Amino acid sequence: MPSPSDEEQLREAITGAAKDSKVPCRFLLALAERTDTPPAQIGRLCDEMGVHIRACQLGCFK
């Protein structure tokens, strides 16, 4: 589980990539891999932020 500061950095990365409150799955999977964060955790953050995942490739984000 990311620390609060790590979580804030993830939120900033997601916000920076969002267009019309939507982020491509490809970006989120790369973010998860780059930060060693489970995709489910990234998906939870997106849900909390009201960011929608588009073009989901694997169904990892639900």
Secondary structure as the mmCIF struct_conf table of DSSP 4:
data_model
#
loop_
_struct_conf.conf_type_id
_struct_conf.id
_struct_conf.beg_label_comp_id
_struct_conf.beg_label_asym_id
_struct_conf.beg_label_seq_id
_struct_conf.end_label_comp_id
_struct_conf.end_label_asym_id
_struct_conf.end_label_seq_id
HELX_RH_AL_P HELX_RH_AL_P1 PRO A 4 ALA A 17
STRN STRN1 LYS A 19 LYS A 19
TURN_TY1_P TURN_TY1_P1 ASP A 20 SER A 21
STRN STRN2 LYS A 22 PRO A 24
HELX_RH_AL_P HELX_RH_AL_P2 CYS A 25 THR A 35
TURN_TY1_P TURN_TY1_P2 ASP A 36 ASP A 36
HELX_RH_AL_P HELX_RH_AL_P3 PRO A 39 MET A 49
TURN_TY1_P TURN_TY1_P3 GLY A 50 GLY A 50
HELX_LH_PP_P HELX_LH_PP_P1 VAL A 51 VAL A 51
STRN STRN3 HIS A 52 ARG A 54
BEND BEND1 ALA A 55 ALA A 55
BEND BEND2 GLN A 57 GLY A 59
#
